[in-house]
Amino acid sequence: MMTQQQTPLDIEGLQEYRSKLENNCGAWLKAFRHLNFDQWVQVGIPKPKDEEWKYTPLADVVMRRYQLALRHQLIEDKQFKNYRSEGDINIVLVNGVLWAELSDLKHLPHGLVVSSLNEALAHNNAEIQETISKITPNDAKAFLWMNQALFLDGVYIQVASNAVIEPLVHIIHVTSGIEANTVVFPRAFISVAEAARVNILESHLGFEPVSYLSVALTDVRVAENADVGYCKVQSESHQAVHIGTTRIWQGKASSLDSFSFNNGGALIRNNLSVLIKGERTNTVMNGLYAIDGNQHVDNHTLLDIQHPNCTGYQLYKGLLNDSSRAVFNGKIYVHAIAQNTDAYQLNKHLLLGSQAHVDTKPQLEIFADDVKCTHGATIGQLSEEEIFYLQSRCIPKHTAIRLLSRGFIDDIISTVKNNSIRGKLSRLLLKKFPEVKL
């Protein structure tokens, strides 16, 4: 048996925690947890020499001593109440555990099933077992294995064939009522069956000013002819570290409209993989990060096109103030069989702070010869002429900067089709624009 000293992170009470997890799960899950724990210990936490982590150092993360979130109490907060909407299907998890009392589970629309992930696994769900056993080329493996070895619970969402779910399905992960340097493991599994339609928002929130590590993992299966809108929002405590992995498998003739939004946390790493498993798919992968202070956001994305006649579009925008830092590494990989691919990728940054910094690396790897693929990146500052023009119309300089900054990001916010999601993103952005500091 592994000892606590052999693990990549110093986590208090880890062996006792693992024993309790294994005593409450079936044989398959017990073996699966063992395998993932051993892989995590063997690989360890990425170091600066690792190419995929060279711009996102984890020394401060590794040096801390962590405790596990054993209490799952929501500290009521006005921001939380204002963020959730009555018209949505709100599914609330506190420190990784599904809270039925805070969730809207009693009158779900026909074709929608929601349960705890533990309950779904107890029924030996073959789709879950097969999916979570996979490794994708873009996975942050050490943190993927850590989550799968140590997640306490999670949420399972299933949308039936031909179902049309009109309300927004909102998964709300809240980190609350914890001590400093706590580690939590948010977990979600989403299955959308053939020809179904649904919009899903997954939010990671932390309103208390306390440091913690969130190691999150979400798997999404999109079946043939399904139409899915998926948005991930990360708006956590400014002392938090969030390392998240989202993996989406997209079936034949399906449509995926995804959006990533980040404005919280001290250090954020998002690994998003979309794997095309059938021809004639349509994929949108857009994102926005609005950061300030010393915040650090790192987005690694992969669109893996394995079939012909597919389209894929990606636009990520970053608004950086003060001494914040952004990293973008986006890859579109077109396999030899994927003829008639139409793919586009662009990463744009607006730097408001003189000490803000960007490392961007858009990538195309194309092995098919009949394709239409482009990519690019831009980094710039506000035009002094535009600021002067607004000042000449009696608009104060700080207001002019705020208006021009909002213009930079409003066009990407407008690509979000769901009104409820778009409204939430706009309200979160207001916190970034009371004043814009130079």
C-alpha positions, 0 to 999 in steps of 0.5 A: 500500500502507498504511504502518504509520504509517497504521494505527489501532494501532501494531503492530510488523512489521505489513507483513511479517506481512501479506505472510506471511499473503497468501503463504499464502492463496488468492485469495479470502482474500487479497482478503478480508483486503485489504478488511478491512484497508482498512476497519479503517484507514479507520474507525479505533479508536472514540472516546469521542464514538461512542455505542456506546463512550461508557462504555468509553474506549480511549485506553489501548489506542490509546496502546500499541505492540503486537507480534504473537504469533509464538511459539505455545508453551503454558507448562504451568500447573496451572490449565490442566490443572485447567480442561480435563476428560478427558470433554470434546472439548478443542480447544486454540488457543495464541495463535490457532493450533490445537494438535493435540497438545494437542487431542482430535482423534483419536477424534471422535464420528460427525458431528463434524468439527474442523479448522484454519480455514485448512484449511477456507478452503483448500477454498473453503467457501462457507458460511464465505465467505458468513458472514464477509462479513456485517456485523450491526447490533451488530458492533464493526466496527473490531475485527471488520475487524482480526481478519478482516484479521490472524487467523493461524489458528483452528478450524472445527467442523462438526456434521452433520445429525441428529448428537447429540454427547454430550460437551461440545465445548470450544474453549480459546483460551490466550494464553501465552508472550508479551511485554507488549503483544502482540496476538492474534486468536482465531478460530472458526467453528461450523456446526451442521446441521439437527436436530443437537444439541451443547453448546459451551464457548468459553473464553479463558484467560490465566494469566500476569500480562502485558498483552496485547490479544485481538481475538476473533471467533466465528461460529456457524450454527445450522440448522433444528431444531438444538438448541445450547448455547453458552457463552463464558467469559472468564477472562484475565490481569487485565492483559489487554484482551479485545474480542470479537465473537460472531455467531449466525445461528439457523434455523427452529424451532431452539433456542439456549441461550447463556451469557456469563461474565466474571471476568478481564481489565482491560478487557472488551468483548463484542458478542453478536448473535443473528439470527433467520432463521426462525420458531418459534425459542427463544433464551436469552441469559443472562450473568454477570460477577463483577469486582473491583479496577478491572476494566471489563466492557462487554456489548453484546447484540442479539437481532434477531427477523425472523420470527413465533412466536419466543421470546427470554429474556435475564437478565444479572447483575453482581456488582461489588466494589471500584472495578469498573465494568460496562456493559450495553447490551442490545437486542431488536429485533422486526421488523414481520413478527415477530408473536406474539413473546414476549421478556423482558430483565432486567439485575440488579447487586449492588454490594459495593464503595462505588466500584463503578459501573454503566451499564445500558441495556436496550432494546426496539424493537418494530415488530410489534403482536401481541407480549408483550415486557418489559424492566427493570434493577435495581441494589442492595446487600446488605441490612443486615438479612440480614447482621445475621440471619446474624451473629446466627447466629454467622456472621462478617460477611465469610462472611455477605457471601460467602454472600449474594453466592453466592446472588445468582449461584447461580440464574443459574449453575443455568440452565446445563444442561450439568454440565461447563460449570456445574462449570467456572463454579463453580470459576472463581467460587471465585477471587472468593470467598476473602474479599469486600472492602468 
